[in-house]
């Protein structure tokens, strides 16, 4: 046990913590849960408490927005420490059935949604989609994301992307049913072993294509490939970066007018964690007649929607208003009709919040791709 | 070598530092059998007086002509033992040291192996000692003048000390006035002295001292030479105002078409100035300067029918034809006192400094509380900085009631690359909090902190006082500031109660840290200074040579070397001044003896050494080699620091460093490798 503790302390550099409280101070969920990440970091120094800490329900409240990690003045990764505790629980087998099912589904079917691999490309029906095979040369290898592939609400993102790619004459290719979960959420759910295995398999698969770059539609896949996969040969970009490039090179033109007020919500995995703030705004600002406004809390200070960190599968207790609801309330105050995002998880959480608040009449949440597909 | 080597070997115990790990007796015994060794002894502390006496007596009685001391690093005591040899009338360069402490006993645990290694080190030293040659140190004269770069409190204090000792000082300041950061402060901690009241007399003194030549609005362009003999070139930028004619009356600035429309550097954007300006009322010299980047006449060639400043100036001091001027002079020593930059708060976007008018930095608050400041000491938010962009009628000003300080902004923070503590923020925060309570008695002032560092004289007492006056200290490092309605929300945690907080306030003051200057690179290039890990200029030794640099004759003072408060800055400035006065008052300096030397007969003049030398001490010269004019390397003995870089670069082995000649070190290496 002492070597295990040693490795926990060393792995997470726990002795570097000065207990300044910036992590808990910046944590978006503190207003509605019992999670106090600073306190947990402090307690993890005691080896006898690790198992007990791993059983705290609030460790599942973390959305992996990573605000704590981005701002830690000593370079620690508090969010990863929570994931380390989840890992202890996963190892002990005492996890919620929903989490267990999601992990099993990734292992068996390559997605966390308990869907058959064979139906991964069903969203492509009636669309002209270029599929590439391993070994084939392609400039932009598109990575769809499990949620976008299977969830009927967000399949439209990928469908819109195909239309945009075709219209702009982009050299691209999809992987079809070969595409397998990036496992960002496997990591966040604490299943380290499966995550490592998926990194290996996915690296081999992705490297088998002669691709110049991998274009991820979801910020979660984008972040995983960019920051957790050390051996990918291709460059990894997010689709908003590709769109900005196409607009700059005049390969894509947004001509349709959209006389609506739009606010953009920064997904944590795109903005805070990877500094992609300007590209989505650049695209929106190219929409004729649209009025683009900003949330009070935007860019580095954007408020998390609570869609990440395994929260799609882990049940948590809530003591207050959901952050997504706060977000749509703020959007309503701004008087917008469209709440634009660039992330499937943000769409799902914000959509729910709009329904919960009864704002369906006033506003819709849409992905940037869904907006521009009708305007090109 | 006129006589056969007779070597004395002295193995030091260094208390138990060496003796604990190395069998000192065995090493001494071993050494006694080495070739040419006449005596071999061990002693508890060779550097002590009795230890040195041992060597001196052996030289006298045994006729020793070489000495090997096996003890600590030569960096520690080489000079000590050279002196010992000299006192016994033996050339001090007949000394060789074997480092059996840092390179042996301190880094090993196995006594047997450590003893074996110590023996090898001693044997290697003995083999080299046999081949040592006597060297002479040369003496050069010292120009009795000092260049001081930077006219803040450090530069001012050093200038006054040197000038008062009777030596000439050239004080070069980049901006139009001396005074530096201290002139921007209202009160100083912990005594609450009025900053201007204690600084202004010193500024006036440097302005009028017969030994000080003040070069304001000037920049050092070039430095060459070496200790005692530096050649300096300074650019005096055109002020477009004749210094002799300007009376400092200020009517020009009142008349300037841009009066009140240009953000004032001195007021850090909280107040405005004209295109012709005096940085602040007590500026020295009290002469106006035209901002060439903003002046309408200088930028567009036209300012109404005629420039209003020209019309207003009765003595006719405005001179748009004025050009930059290059001034050249010689000095014997240089003091670098270039100061610091204030951390740019926009690099912490989570605090909303760029977004909200009522998020301000501590220096901006300093100007607000100053009676001489843009609000005459009233705490009015909404007039300055971002207010500038707004139309006048839209400006709303208010006096804040709920006020929070955030500590350590840009300090102790790896995310912005500043691991260090800025040392002044805790105390200036306490001071500003105190002043705020004085000005707004019903205000609620709190300080968010990680640790309070009140380490100086009177600091803890002041911190106690401020807390008892009602300033609340909340332990937590805030993460974010955003707006909710009219209020700013600070998102933090009270770590003492484990309570997450959303604290609603009217004013957030960011206690910004100190950083190396953006233009530090220019000074580094001029003087070949080094930087420590924190990017401030590096002193020669953190403890024992805190104002010296790796370049002889160049000294550091103030915050260019690292963040410090005013008392420490003044103390260091006095230290730098006294160090500079050493060579100035002795009038001569000794030049390194262990320097590079060229064998002209074999040098091919390829110039690799010239390129390699970090001190520009080598040049190629033409010599007559049996009737042929050939190019060979020549070492400037005053500039050479004996670093050995050229020796390593030389392809033909023609350039050699004295005391480290190939024929001297090869036997030494052979011993270490073999045996």
Interface residues (C-beta under 8 A of the other chain):
Chain A: X18 X19 X20 X21 X22 X23 X24 X25 X26 X27 X30 X31 X36 X38 X39 X67 X70 X71 X72 X73 X74 X75 X296 X297 X299 X300 X301
Chain B: X349 X350 X352 X408 X412 X413 X414 X415 X450 X451 X475 X476 X477 X478 X479 X480 X481 X482 X483 X484 X491 X492 X493 X494 X495 X498 X500 X501 X502
